[in-house]
Amino acid sequence: MSAAMGGWRIPVALLVLCSVPLTAGTLRLVQLAGGPAVMPADDRWAGFPVALVLHIVGAAVFAIVGAFQFVPRIRRTHPGWHRRAGRVLAVAGLLVAGSALWLTLFHDPQPGTGPLLLVLRLVAGTTMIGCLVVGVAAARRRDFTAHRAWMIRAYAIAVAAGTQVFTQGFGEAVFGPGEVRGDLLKAAGWVINLAVAEWAIRRSARRLRSRPLVAEGASA
């Protein structure tokens, strides 16, 4: 029972991490659809910006469905669901990254941000697309270890907005606001997520390498 509960800790933690940006995105969609203005108005999104809608919807699907791909029990007992969800996630992830690049290149930047964040967003979006493409290619050739590693990296980039809530919130409380400072604090969100992703990938690889040794000891 405790092992089963432990398998759900990661998706629950990921959903909590993403809760703030997902809530903000949902409220923005409600506002764009003509609902109550529960968020401050943003002149950048006049009319019905398709790229922003695709970005919010794609991010919600990628964050929520992707979180459950980390549950080992689901992967073992429902491999068909895992594969179908993976196809949905590949499309959603490309929508997230592609729309992010579009918004960065063809819309006015967020007030209070500078050219550093623009470059970082271009790098993050391009890198996420690369991770998804390589990850899907690895799955097609049945290299599931590489597939899992690249999809973890793509997910880490995608959910950095949740981490940035903390890096910017606590960072500005300690160091004060500022354009460059704010851009660097957002960059810290990507760095932290990718560092955790690499730790998880290497930890999983060490476990896989140790399994034959454990099996040999048991048979002896």
C-alpha positions in Angstrom: 0.0 0.0 0.0 2.8 2.4 0.9 4.6 1.6 -2.3 1.5 2.3 -4.3 1.0 5.6 -2.6 4.6 6.5 -3.2 4.1 6.0 -6.9 1.5 8.8 -6.9 3.7 11.3 -5.0 5.4 12.6 -8.2 2.3 13.3 -10.2 0.6 15.0 -7.2 3.7 17.1 -6.6 3.9 18.1 -10.3 0.2 19.0 -10.4 0.7 21.2 -7.3 3.7 22.8 -9.0 1.7 23.6 -12.1 -1.4 24.8 -10.3 -0.7 28.5 -10.3 0.1 28.9 -14.0 -2.7 26.5 -15.0 -5.1 28.5 -12.9 -3.9 31.8 -14.4 -4.2 30.3 -17.9 -7.7 29.1 -17.3 -8.8 32.5 -16.0 -7.2 34.2 -19.0 -9.2 31.9 -21.3 -12.4 32.8 -19.5 -11.6 36.5 -19.9 -10.8 36.1 -23.6 -14.1 34.2 -24.1 -16.0 37.3 -22.7 -16.3 36.1 -19.1 -15.6 38.2 -16.0 -12.3 40.1 -15.9 -10.9 38.3 -12.8 -7.3 39.1 -14.0 -5.8 42.4 -14.8 -6.4 43.3 -18.5 -3.4 42.8 -20.9 -3.4 45.0 -24.0 -1.2 42.4 -25.8 -4.1 40.0 -26.1 -6.7 42.1 -27.9 -9.3 40.1 -29.8 -8.8 36.3 -29.8 -5.1 35.5 -30.0 -5.1 31.9 -31.4 -1.5 31.3 -30.4 -2.1 32.2 -26.8 -5.2 29.9 -26.7 -3.2 27.0 -28.2 -0.4 27.7 -25.7 -2.7 27.6 -22.7 -4.7 24.6 -23.8 -1.6 22.7 -24.9 0.2 23.5 -21.7 -2.8 22.2 -19.6 -3.0 18.9 -21.5 0.8 18.5 -21.4 1.1 19.3 -17.7 -1.8 17.2 -16.4 -1.7 14.2 -18.7 2.1 14.2 -18.6 2.2 14.0 -14.8 0.5 10.6 -14.8 3.0 9.2 -17.3 5.4 9.2 -14.3 3.4 6.6 -12.4 5.2 3.2 -12.8 2.0 1.3 -12.1 0.1 2.9 -15.0 3.0 2.2 -17.4 3.1 -1.5 -16.3 -0.6 -2.3 -16.1 -2.0 0.0 -18.8 0.7 0.1 -21.6 -1.9 0.9 -24.2 -3.1 3.9 -22.3 0.5 5.0 -21.8 1.2 4.8 -25.6 -2.0 6.7 -26.5 -1.4 9.3 -23.9 2.2 9.7 -25.2 0.9 10.4 -28.7 -1.4 13.1 -27.3 1.4 14.5 -25.3 3.8 14.7 -28.3 1.2 16.8 -30.2 0.4 18.9 -27.1 4.1 19.5 -26.4 4.8 20.7 -29.9 1.8 23.0 -29.6 3.2 24.4 -26.3 6.7 25.0 -27.7 5.6 26.2 -31.1 3.1 28.7 -29.8 5.6 29.9 -27.2 8.0 30.7 -30.0 5.3 32.4 -32.0 4.2 34.5 -29.0 7.8 35.4 -28.3 8.6 36.5 -31.9 5.4 38.1 -33.0 3.8 39.7 -29.9 5.0 42.4 -27.6 7.1 41.2 -24.7 5.7 41.0 -21.2 6.0 44.4 -19.4 9.0 44.4 -17.1 11.0 41.9 -19.1 14.0 42.4 -21.3 15.9 41.0 -24.3 17.6 38.4 -22.1 14.2 36.7 -21.4 13.3 36.8 -25.1 16.5 34.9 -26.0 16.0 32.4 -23.2 12.4 31.7 -24.3 13.6 31.1 -27.8 16.2 28.7 -26.5 13.8 26.9 -24.2 11.1 26.5 -26.9 13.6 25.2 -29.5 15.1 22.9 -27.0 11.8 21.5 -26.0 10.9 20.8 -29.6 14.2 19.0 -30.0 13.6 16.9 -26.9 10.2 15.9 -28.1 11.4 14.9 -31.6 14.3 12.9 -30.3 12.1 11.3 -27.6 9.5 10.2 -30.1 12.2 8.9 -32.5 13.7 6.9 -29.6 10.2 5.3 -28.8 9.8 4.3 -32.5 13.1 2.4 -32.4 12.0 0.9 -29.1 14.8 2.6 -27.1 12.6 3.3 -24.1 15.4 4.4 -21.8 16.3 7.2 -24.1 12.7 7.9 -24.8 11.9 8.4 -21.1 15.0 10.6 -20.6 14.1 13.0 -23.4 10.5 13.2 -22.5 11.4 14.0 -18.9 13.6 16.9 -20.2 10.8 18.2 -22.4 8.4 18.0 -19.4 10.9 19.8 -17.2 11.1 22.7 -19.7 7.3 22.9 -20.1 6.5 23.1 -16.4 9.2 25.7 -15.6 6.4 28.3 -15.3 5.4 26.7 -12.0 8.9 26.8 -10.7 9.3 30.4 -11.9 6.5 31.4 -9.5 8.8 30.5 -6.7 12.1 31.7 -8.1 10.7 35.1 -9.1 8.5 35.4 -6.0 11.2 34.6 -3.4 14.0 36.1 -5.5 12.4 39.5 -5.9 11.5 39.5 -2.2 15.2 38.9 -1.4 17.0 40.8 -4.2 14.3 43.3 -5.2 12.6 43.8 -8.6 14.4 44.7 -11.9 14.3 43.9 -15.5 17.6 41.9 -15.8 17.1 40.5 -12.3 13.6 39.3 -13.1 14.8 37.7 -16.4 17.6 35.8 -14.5 15.1 34.7 -11.8 12.9 33.2 -14.6 15.9 31.5 -16.1 16.6 29.9 -12.7 13.2 28.1 -13.1 14.4 26.4 -16.2 17.8 25.6 -14.7 16.3 24.1 -11.5 13.9 22.0 -13.5 16.5 20.6 -15.9 18.9 19.9 -13.0 16.1 17.9 -11.2 15.3 16.1 -14.5 18.9 15.1 -15.1 19.1 13.9 -11.5 16.0 11.7 -12.0 17.3 10.3 -15.3 20.6 9.3 -13.8 19.0 7.9 -10.7 16.8 5.7 -12.9 19.7 4.6 -14.9 21.6 3.5 -11.8 18.6 1.5 -10.7 18.4 -0.3 -14.0 22.1 -1.1 -13.9 21.8 -2.5 -10.4 18.9 -4.9 -11.3 21.1 -7.6 -12.9 23.4 -7.6 -9.9 20.4 -8.1 -7.6 19.0 -10.9 -9.7 22.4 -12.7 -9.8 22.6 -12.5 -6.0 19.1 -13.9 -5.6 19.8 -16.8 -7.9 23.1 -17.6 -6.2 
